[in-house]
């Protein structure tokens, strides 16, 4: 079983334990959990497809698939915003596990809502549907300094996306320590991924900052 397929199973196991421990409107919470699981599964499928597209150098398709994955993460996050989920965080022992799952979804939704659109914007006309004419539109030279509005816009979009990803990294590292081993492993994987993405993005932004424009 792949990593993305294990995540819904982990959430199921956690919620079964919570329901047994708390008896919190079990049927309602269980139906809500099923919706979260479905959204998480679809997000994982799109993320896997995006990686495959990226490996084929199909950046346009990869970004579109990441956007779709993000939509499902946002839907999963929204499902966990209700009072039943908030109450589940107060369940002894398992409450921190619920908080960690909700926190991971919050961080993922933050990246999907605020970083991905900026990355998409930066990619348009550069990595996607490249047009040299559009790229150089409005370019000017003044006092020996070259100004290219499109490049300046790309730099700003990437800087904005980098700030969001740094915030996501901080949020994931601030999550409570789960008690359930599978959830703890999931959070640790999330922290490692956030570290790698943030570091890579910072390096990329350092390179982009040196581009004239």
Number of C-alpha atoms within 10 A of each C-alpha: 5 7 9 16 14 15 17 20 14 17 21 17 13 19 21 14 14 23 18 10 14 15 13 17 10 16 11 10 21 16 11 17 21 16 16 23 19 15 23 25 22 19 25 24 16 20 21 17 17 24 18 14 18 15 11 11 11 15 17 17 18 22 22 16 21 22 21 19 26 26 18 23 29 23 19 27 24 15 16 22 12 12 9 15 19 15 13 23 18 14 18 11 14 21 20 21 28 26 20 23 22 22 20 23 22 22 25 23 22 21 23 23 17 15 21 22 16 20 18 20 15 22 19 16 16 16 13 16 10 12 13 10 9 12 16 15 12 11 14 13 10 7 5 7 10 12 16 17 16 20 20 16 14 23 20 16 21 25 22 15 24 24 17 22 27 18 17 24 22 15 18 23 18 12 18 17 15 21 14 17 11 18 22 17 12 20 23 15 12 18 21 15 13 23 19 13 16 21 15 13 19 18 11 14 17 13 10 16 16 9 10 11 19
